[in-house]
């Protein structure tokens, strides 16, 4: 899971105080590197065996006319829209770097 993480966009990073998230199927991303950079789309497949993700409309035509998706490494994309559910919300709250984590607060020590 950790290896299949992708960085968040600047506005999402500011909103959630989280730098990166494990990518999942319906997240919307923008490609930052390689031949297809500046392409946007929704993640259609997370191919864990090959450590690649497939994004809609990022395909190539084979010699026989069949279209196949092109695998993009998740570190080379930026997540622009997150598909939230209860597990994802819990993960964001757990990873939130703005919240001070610790046993005692200042009022406890006085």
MDTraj code that builds the backbone (N, CA, C; nanometers):
import mdtraj as md
import numpy as np

residues = "UNK UNK UNK UNK UNK UNK UNK UNK UNK UNK UNK UNK UNK UNK UNK UNK UNK UNK UNK UNK UNK UNK UNK UNK UNK UNK UNK UNK UNK UNK UNK UNK UNK UNK UNK UNK UNK UNK UNK UNK UNK UNK UNK UNK UNK UNK UNK UNK UNK UNK UNK UNK UNK UNK UNK UNK UNK UNK UNK UNK UNK UNK UNK UNK UNK UNK UNK UNK UNK UNK UNK UNK UNK UNK UNK UNK UNK UNK UNK UNK UNK UNK UNK UNK UNK UNK UNK UNK UNK UNK UNK UNK UNK UNK UNK UNK UNK UNK UNK UNK UNK UNK UNK UNK UNK UNK UNK UNK UNK UNK".split()
xyz = np.array([
    [0.0815, -0.1205, 0.0000],
    [0.0000, 0.0000, 0.0000],
    [0.0847, 0.1252, 0.0000],
    [0.1883, 0.1245, 0.0783],
    [0.2698, 0.2445, 0.0897],
    [0.3367, 0.2777, -0.0429],
    [0.3787, 0.1736, -0.1143],
    [0.4480, 0.1966, -0.2413],
    [0.3552, 0.2543, -0.3466],
    [0.2256, 0.2309, -0.3338],
    [0.1311, 0.2796, -0.4334],
    [0.0720, 0.4144, -0.3919],
    [0.1488, 0.4952, -0.3243],
    [0.1010, 0.6260, -0.2812],
    [0.1328, 0.7316, -0.3853],
    [0.0474, 0.8332, -0.3891],
    [0.0668, 0.9451, -0.4803],
    [0.0533, 1.0750, -0.4010],
    [0.1290, 1.1779, -0.4386],
    [0.1183, 1.3059, -0.3677],
    [-0.0153, 1.3745, -0.3947],
    [-0.0577, 1.4574, -0.2996],
    [-0.1802, 1.5347, -0.3156],
    [-0.1485, 1.6685, -0.3809],
    [-0.2480, 1.7286, -0.4446],
    [-0.2300, 1.8605, -0.5048],
    [-0.2129, 1.9648, -0.3948],
    [-0.1680, 2.0832, -0.4324],
    [-0.1378, 2.1880, -0.3347],
    [-0.2608, 2.2240, -0.2500],
    [-0.3768, 2.2386, -0.3150],
    [-0.4952, 2.2783, -0.2383],
    [-0.5441, 2.1669, -0.1459],
    [-0.5358, 2.0404, -0.1914],
    [-0.5738, 1.9289, -0.1030],
    [-0.4751, 1.9150, 0.0116],
    [-0.3464, 1.9412, -0.0169],
    [-0.2455, 1.9336, 0.0881],
    [-0.2721, 2.0385, 0.1953],
    [-0.3114, 2.1577, 0.1524],
    [-0.3424, 2.2634, 0.2486],
    [-0.4694, 2.2305, 0.3274],
    [-0.5663, 2.1689, 0.2609],
    [-0.6936, 2.1378, 0.3259],
    [-0.6787, 2.0289, 0.4322],
    [-0.6066, 1.9216, 0.3987],
    [-0.5997, 1.8065, 0.4884],
    [-0.4704, 1.7973, 0.5689],
    [-0.3708, 1.8806, 0.5406],
    [-0.2386, 1.8758, 0.6052],
    [-0.1730, 1.7389, 0.5892],
    [-0.1923, 1.6780, 0.4734],
    [-0.1371, 1.5471, 0.4425],
    [-0.0649, 1.5582, 0.3090],
    [0.0531, 1.4982, 0.3000],
    [0.1341, 1.5121, 0.1792],
    [0.0975, 1.4118, 0.0697],
    [0.0734, 1.2854, 0.1081],
    [0.0437, 1.1835, 0.0080],
    [-0.0536, 1.0811, 0.0647],
    [-0.1148, 1.0067, -0.0265],
    [-0.2142, 0.9064, 0.0117],
    [-0.1977, 0.7842, -0.0773],
    [-0.2291, 0.6661, -0.0254],
    [-0.2373, 0.5501, -0.1143],
    [-0.3471, 0.5739, -0.2179],
    [-0.3142, 0.5493, -0.3438],
    [-0.4088, 0.5796, -0.4507],
    [-0.5135, 0.4697, -0.4587],
    [-0.6335, 0.5065, -0.5006],
    [-0.7374, 0.4052, -0.5178],
    [-0.8186, 0.4336, -0.6424],
    [-0.9152, 0.3492, -0.6674],
    [-0.9724, 0.3390, -0.8000],
    [-1.0382, 0.4656, -0.8544],
    [-1.1230, 0.5331, -0.7819],
    [-1.1974, 0.6449, -0.8414],
    [-1.1376, 0.7823, -0.8125],
    [-1.0134, 0.7881, -0.7682],
    [-0.9471, 0.9176, -0.7488],
    [-0.9252, 0.9838, -0.8846],
    [-0.9290, 1.1179, -0.8845],
    [-0.8971, 1.1912, -1.0071],
    [-0.7554, 1.2444, -0.9953],
    [-0.6770, 1.2259, -1.1021],
    [-0.5347, 1.2598, -1.0977],
    [-0.4965, 1.3410, -1.2208],
    [-0.3814, 1.4060, -1.2101],
    [-0.3189, 1.4710, -1.3243],
    [-0.1774, 1.4153, -1.3350],
    [-0.1367, 1.3791, -1.4560],
    [-0.0051, 1.3191, -1.4779],
    [0.0987, 1.4310, -1.4872],
    [0.2107, 1.4151, -1.4151],
    [0.3114, 1.5218, -1.4072],
    [0.4370, 1.4926, -1.4883],
    [0.4650, 1.3671, -1.5166],
    [0.5904, 1.3315, -1.5814],
    [0.5646, 1.2406, -1.7000],
    [0.6589, 1.2378, -1.7912],
    [0.6538, 1.1427, -1.9007],
    [0.5804, 1.1948, -2.0232],
    [0.5553, 1.1051, -2.1151],
    [0.4956, 1.1386, -2.2443],
    [0.3555, 1.1940, -2.2302],
    [0.2828, 1.1509, -2.1281],
    [0.1424, 1.1900, -2.1124],
    [0.1235, 1.3005, -2.0090],
    [0.2276, 1.3793, -1.9788],
    [0.2137, 1.4776, -1.8711],
    [0.1091, 1.5832, -1.9064],
    [0.0467, 1.6393, -1.8032],
    [-0.0636, 1.7360, -1.8104],
    [-0.1948, 1.6742, -1.8558],
    [-0.2036, 1.5398, -1.8579],
    [-0.3314, 1.4750, -1.8865],
    [-0.4033, 1.4516, -1.7546],
    [-0.5346, 1.4760, -1.7540],
    [-0.6147, 1.4513, -1.6350],
    [-0.7076, 1.3347, -1.6595],
    [-0.7470, 1.2673, -1.5542],
    [-0.8431, 1.1593, -1.5685],
    [-0.8662, 1.0878, -1.4379],
    [-0.9615, 0.9959, -1.4425],
    [-0.9966, 0.9169, -1.3257],
    [-0.9193, 0.7854, -1.3306],
    [-0.8758, 0.7382, -1.2136],
    [-0.8035, 0.6116, -1.2054],
    [-0.9029, 0.4987, -1.2306],
    [-0.8721, 0.4136, -1.3298],
    [-0.9612, 0.3016, -1.3606],
    [-0.9147, 0.1730, -1.2952],
    [-0.7830, 0.1531, -1.2836],
    [-0.7285, 0.0306, -1.2257],
    [-0.6050, 0.0641, -1.1441],
    [-0.5882, -0.0035, -1.0312],
    [-0.4624, 0.0007, -0.9575],
    [-0.4013, -0.1381, -0.9714],
    [-0.2960, -0.1471, -1.0522],
    [-0.2344, -0.2747, -1.0878],
    [-0.1189, -0.2979, -0.9915],
    [-0.1479, -0.3604, -0.8758],
    [-0.0464, -0.3717, -0.7711],
    [0.0685, -0.4617, -0.8096],
    [0.0413, -0.5620, -0.8920],
    [0.1481, -0.6551, -0.9296],
    [0.2579, -0.5836, -1.0081],
    [0.2186, -0.4888, -1.0928],
    [0.3165, -0.4140, -1.1733],
    [0.3499, -0.2769, -1.1144],
    [0.2900, -0.2403, -1.0014],
    [0.3098, -0.1094, -0.9376],
    [0.2735, 0.0047, -1.0313],
    [0.1651, -0.0098, -1.1063],
    [0.1211, 0.0911, -1.2012],
    [-0.0271, 0.1198, -1.1793],
    [-0.0702, 0.2361, -1.2274],
    [-0.2128, 0.2662, -1.2295],
    [-0.2535, 0.2932, -1.3734],
    [-0.3785, 0.2632, -1.4050],
    [-0.4336, 0.2932, -1.5360],
    [-0.5325, 0.4074, -1.5199],
    [-0.5255, 0.5027, -1.6122],
    [-0.6064, 0.6234, -1.6058],
    [-0.6924, 0.6286, -1.7315],
    [-0.8175, 0.6705, -1.7154],
    [-0.9056, 0.6731, -1.8320],
    [-0.8526, 0.7705, -1.9377],
    [-0.8687, 0.7333, -2.0628],
    [-0.8231, 0.8085, -2.1814],
    [-0.6713, 0.8127, -2.1960],
    [-0.5969, 0.7364, -2.1176],
    [-0.4520, 0.7239, -2.1380],
    [-0.4297, 0.5833, -2.1930],
    [-0.4459, 0.5707, -2.3244],
    [-0.4386, 0.4403, -2.3899],
    [-0.3517, 0.4502, -2.5143],
    [-0.3205, 0.3342, -2.5703],
    [-0.2515, 0.3327, -2.6986],
    [-0.3157, 0.2241, -2.7842],
    [-0.3065, 0.2405, -2.9154],
    [-0.3638, 0.1435, -3.0079],
    [-0.2586, 0.0424, -3.0466],
    [-0.2976, -0.0834, -3.0399],
    [-0.2066, -0.1897, -3.0830],
    [-0.2168, -0.2064, -3.2357],
    [-0.1280, -0.2874, -3.2884],
    [-0.1238, -0.3064, -3.4335],
    [-0.2527, -0.3672, -3.4865],
    [-0.3190, -0.4494, -3.4046],
    [-0.4435, -0.5117, -3.4500],
    [-0.5664, -0.4235, -3.4257],
    [-0.5457, -0.3004, -3.3806],
    [-0.6561, -0.2075, -3.3605],
    [-0.7115, -0.2048, -3.2195],
    [-0.6662, -0.2965, -3.1353],
    [-0.7151, -0.3009, -2.9979],
    [-0.6516, -0.1885, -2.9166],
    [-0.7281, -0.1259, -2.8272],
    [-0.6716, -0.0224, -2.7408],
    [-0.6386, -0.0833, -2.6054],
    [-0.5218, -0.0480, -2.5530],
    [-0.4789, -0.0983, -2.4226],
    [-0.4406, 0.0200, -2.3345],
    [-0.4708, 0.0116, -2.2033],
    [-0.4324, 0.1207, -2.1128],
    [-0.2819, 0.1211, -2.0890],
    [-0.2282, 0.2401, -2.0684],
    [-0.0853, 0.2545, -2.0417],
    [-0.0662, 0.2695, -1.8921],
    [0.0267, 0.1929, -1.8364],
    [0.0536, 0.1988, -1.6936],
    [0.1375, 0.3194, -1.6574],
    [0.0944, 0.3920, -1.5559],
    [0.1662, 0.5100, -1.5059],
    [0.2030, 0.4814, -1.3615],
    [0.3269, 0.5156, -1.3222],
    [0.3671, 0.4956, -1.1840],
    [0.2973, 0.5998, -1.0958],
    [0.2439, 0.5579, -0.9800],
    [0.1664, 0.6515, -0.8979],
    [0.2446, 0.7708, -0.8442],
    [0.3773, 0.7590, -0.8338],
    [0.4541, 0.8741, -0.7854],
    [0.4633, 0.9838, -0.8905],
    [0.4290, 0.9539, -1.0144],
    [0.4384, 1.0519, -1.1227],
    [0.3064, 1.1205, -1.1524],
    [0.2075, 1.1008, -1.0637],
    [0.0804, 1.1709, -1.0773],
    [0.0539, 1.2501, -0.9507],
    [-0.0406, 1.3426, -0.9580],
    [-0.0842, 1.4205, -0.8419],
    [-0.2339, 1.4010, -0.8282],
    [-0.2781, 1.3659, -0.7078],
    [-0.4211, 1.3465, -0.6832],
    [-0.4879, 1.4835, -0.6732],
    [-0.5922, 1.5058, -0.7558],
    [-0.6624, 1.6337, -0.7542],
    [-0.7983, 1.6238, -0.6872],
    [-0.8573, 1.5026, -0.6847],
    [-0.9865, 1.4844, -0.6191],
    [-0.9874, 1.3469, -0.5543],
    [-1.0211, 1.3433, -0.4255],
    [-1.0161, 1.2191, -0.3490],
    [-1.1560, 1.1599, -0.3400],
    [-1.1658, 1.0295, -0.3557],
    [-1.2917, 0.9600, -0.3285],
    [-1.2926, 0.9236, -0.1808],
    [-1.3782, 0.9913, -0.1054],
    [-1.3782, 0.9745, 0.0403],
    [-1.4818, 0.8713, 0.0831],
    [-1.4418, 0.7852, 0.1753],
    [-1.5349, 0.7007, 0.2485],
    [-1.4877, 0.7019, 0.3934],
    [-1.5498, 0.6220, 0.4794],
    [-1.5158, 0.6342, 0.6215],
    [-1.3719, 0.5938, 0.6505],
    [-1.3203, 0.4915, 0.5792],
    [-1.1812, 0.4497, 0.6016],
    [-1.0836, 0.5568, 0.5564],
    [-1.1131, 0.6190, 0.4434],
    [-1.0247, 0.7234, 0.3902],
    [-1.0262, 0.8464, 0.4819],
    [-1.1446, 0.8819, 0.5340],
    [-1.1533, 0.9954, 0.6268],
    [-1.0736, 0.9672, 0.7530],
    [-1.0820, 0.8434, 0.8034],
    [-1.0053, 0.8064, 0.9231],
    [-0.8561, 0.8139, 0.8952],
    [-0.8143, 0.7720, 0.7767],
    [-0.6730, 0.7785, 0.7386],
    [-0.6250, 0.9232, 0.7338],
    [-0.7067, 1.0126, 0.6754],
    [-0.6703, 1.1538, 0.6676],
    [-0.6598, 1.2161, 0.8066],
    [-0.7516, 1.1793, 0.8957],
    [-0.7446, 1.2332, 1.0319],
    [-0.6223, 1.1803, 1.1057],
    [-0.5883, 1.0545, 1.0804],
    [-0.4723, 0.9943, 1.1458],
    [-0.3426, 1.0570, 1.0958],
    [-0.3366, 1.0890, 0.9661],
    [-0.2139, 1.1431, 0.9083],
    [-0.2037, 1.2954, 0.9204],
    [-0.3085, 1.3601, 0.9703],
    [-0.3112, 1.5059, 0.9797],
    [-0.1940, 1.5545, 1.0654],
    [-0.1072, 1.6380, 1.0042],
    [0.0142, 1.6807, 1.0741],
    [-0.0074, 1.8048, 1.1580],
    [-0.1227, 1.8708, 1.1439],
    [-0.1478, 1.9925, 1.2210],
    [-0.1905, 1.9601, 1.3641],
    [-0.2506, 1.8452, 1.3836],
    [-0.2997, 1.8084, 1.5164],
    [-0.1819, 1.7658, 1.6029],
    [-0.1747, 1.8235, 1.7237],
    [-0.0693, 1.7855, 1.8167],
    [-0.1058, 1.6535, 1.8816],
    [-0.0208, 1.5544, 1.8652],
    [-0.0478, 1.4236, 1.9224],
    [0.0387, 1.4060, 2.0465],
    [-0.0222, 1.3671, 2.1548],
    [0.0539, 1.3455, 2.2773],
    [-0.0404, 1.3177, 2.3930],
    [0.0175, 1.2756, 2.5020],
    [-0.0655, 1.2407, 2.6165],
    [-0.1169, 1.3644, 2.6904],
    [-0.0321, 1.4659, 2.7025],
    [-0.0672, 1.5782, 2.7897],
    [-0.0797, 1.7063, 2.7094],
    [-0.1700, 1.7918, 2.7560],
    [-0.1817, 1.9257, 2.6995],
    [-0.1220, 2.0236, 2.7994],
    [-0.1155, 2.1506, 2.7605],
    [-0.0577, 2.2513, 2.8499],
    [-0.1402, 2.2665, 2.9776],
    [-0.2708, 2.2540, 2.9650],
    [-0.3559, 2.2700, 3.0850],
    [-0.3351, 2.1540, 3.1828],
    [-0.2996, 2.0370, 3.1343],
    [-0.2743, 1.9244, 3.2240],
    [-0.1472, 1.9441, 3.3054],
    [-0.0477, 2.0099, 3.2489],
    [0.0816, 2.0220, 3.3164],
    [0.0809, 2.1324, 3.4224],
    [-0.0157, 2.2219, 3.4215],
    [-0.0192, 2.3305, 3.5198],
    [-0.0751, 2.2852, 3.6533],
])
top = md.Topology()
chain = top.add_chain()
for i, resn in enumerate(residues, 1):
    res = top.add_residue(resn, chain, resSeq=i)
    for name in ("N", "CA", "C"):
        top.add_atom(name, md.element.get_by_symbol(name[0]), res)
traj = md.Trajectory(xyz[None], top)
